[in-house]
Amino acid sequence: MSKNNFANKLIVFTGPSAVGKDTVEVEVMKYLPLKKVVTTTTRAPRPGEKRGVHRHFVTKERFQEMIKQDLLIEHNYFSGHYYGTQWKDMHRPARDGYVALLDVDPNEAANIQRRNPDALVIFLRPESLSVLKKRLIARGGTTDEIAERLRLAKEAMQKEQVFGFSVVNREGHLDETVRNVKKIIRDYLGV
């Protein structure tokens, strides 16, 4: 497949917080021509995150301006912070010969799927809520944030059938998850 055909391709990873989306993405990108779209947020950078590489970090005022100016393909508000994807960032991977890869929450993924029915949406799910809770605790956050993320995870898992594909990311079986996701993406791209 030539890089020109990638302009119309979009792959979206979704699922609950701490399900392992970032880890699976990093592994899959080693084998396939994917490039993660840099998203925008109003939260502070986490340790190791770099501006413009992992995320664009902006003020709440700037983000609200971006909403008013229709500069975002999708956006969400969670735990006091905005999260979203700028239209301008969606086209960068294809210009470089890659397929755009987005990592968004399930509500944002559903909105993207409605706006772009040809997008490949892969829902990553944990093997259980107890495993997810352990991951959330290890990731850090307040008790209230963890409780809210678990509540949202339950909601998301009830809606997973609206997405094209669902893959269980079992603890200690990353290689299996990556193999399953690579097959789905290869079929979608025809590579």
N, C-alpha and C positions, 0 to 999 in steps of 0.2 A: 504494500500500500504506500502510495507516495505521500509526502508530507502535506501536499495540497488537500488531500482528503481528510486530514485531521482537523481542518478548520470547522467542520460540521459535527465533530465528535465531542462529547462531554461525558466524563465519568464522575459520578458523585458517590462518595462514601458517606454513610450516615449510620447512626446508632447512638446508644446512650453514651454519656460521658464516661471515660475510663474503660471503654470496651476494647480499646487497642487499635483504634483507627490509624493513629499516627504510626505505630509500629508496623502494622500491615502495609501501609502506604510505602514506607521506606523500603521494605523488602520487595514489594511488587515493582517499584520504580527501578530496581536493579536489573530487571529483566524485560521491561516493556517501555516504549517511548512515551512515558507520562511525565508531566510536570505539574506540580502542585500550584494552584492559583493562590496567590498571597491574599489573605482576607484582611479585613479592617475591624478594629475593635477600640473601645474606649477604656478597656481595663489596662492596668499596668503590665508591663512585660514580666513574664515569669523568668526565673533564673535560666540563663542560656539562650533566651529568645533575643533575636536581633531585629531591629526595625528594618522593614522592607524585605527581609528574608523570610522570617516566620510569620509576621503579621505587620500591617500598618497600624501604628498606634496614634490615635487622634483624640482630641477633646470631645466631650459630649456636644458642645456647641457646633463643632465642625461636622460631626456625624449627623446632627439634626439638619444642618445645611445640605448635606449630601442627600438626605432623604427628600427634602423639599425640592431639590434640583433634579430628582430622579436619576442619580448617579449610581444607584445600587440595583443589582439584579435581585437581591434578596437581603433581608435584614431581620434581626430579632433582638429582643431585649430580655436579658436574663440576669438576675442577681445584681441589679444596679448598673449593668453595663450593656452597651450596644455591641452587636456583632453583625457583620455583613460582608458582601462581596461587591466590589465596584465593577461596573461594566467594562471599564478600560483594562482591568486586570484579566478579564476572561479571554482576551484575544492574544495575549503575550505568548502563551505556550505554543499555539499553532504557528505563529510567526517564526518561532525557533525550531519548527519541525516536530513538535510534541503534541500529545493529546492533553487537553485541559483536565485536571483532576481537582475536584472540590471536596472538602471535608466540612460538612455542615450538620446541624442538628436535624432530627426527623421532620419538624415542621417546615424548616427551610427547604429540605429535600423535596417534600411534597409540593411546595410552591414552585420549585425549579422544574419538577417533573410535569406540572400542569402547564408551565410556560414553554417547556421544551420536551415534548413527549418522546423525542428520539434519544434523549439522554439515557445513559445506563446508570441506574441507581442500585447500589449494593448496600443492603442493610446488614451491618455487623451486629450480632447479638452475643451476649455472654451466655455461658452454659447455664448459669443460674444467677438469681439476684444476690445470693450470699457471696458468690465470687466477685460480682460487681461491687458490692459494698466494701469488700476487702481492698479492691483496687482504688476505690474512691478515698478510703481512709488513708491508704499509702500515698496517694497523690497530694493529700493535704486539703485544708479548707475547714471552715467552721462546721459545727454540728448541724446548724440550720442549712448550710449550703449542701452538705452531704445528704441530708434528709430530702431536700428539694430535688436534687439530682436523682435520687432513688425513686421519688414520686414520678418524675418525668420519664425515667427509664421504664417504669411499669406502663405508663401511658404509651410510650413509643412502641413497646413490644406488643401492645394490643393492636397497633396500626401497621405492623410490619408487612402484612399481606398486601398493602397498597403499592409496595415497591416491587420492582421486577425480580430481584434476587435477594435471598437471605442466606447468610453464612454464619455458622456458630464459630466463635473464636474461643476454643477451649483452652483453659489454662494449661500451659506446658506443651501445647500442640501448635505452635506458630507455623511450623513448616506445612502442616496439613491445611491450615487456614489460607496461607499464601498460595499453595498449590490450587486450592479450589477457586480463589479469587482470580488468579492468573488465567485459569481456563475460561472463566466467564468473560474476562476482558478480551482475551484472544479471540473468542468466538464473536464478540461484539465488533472488534476491529477487523476481523478477517485476516489475522496474521498467525 
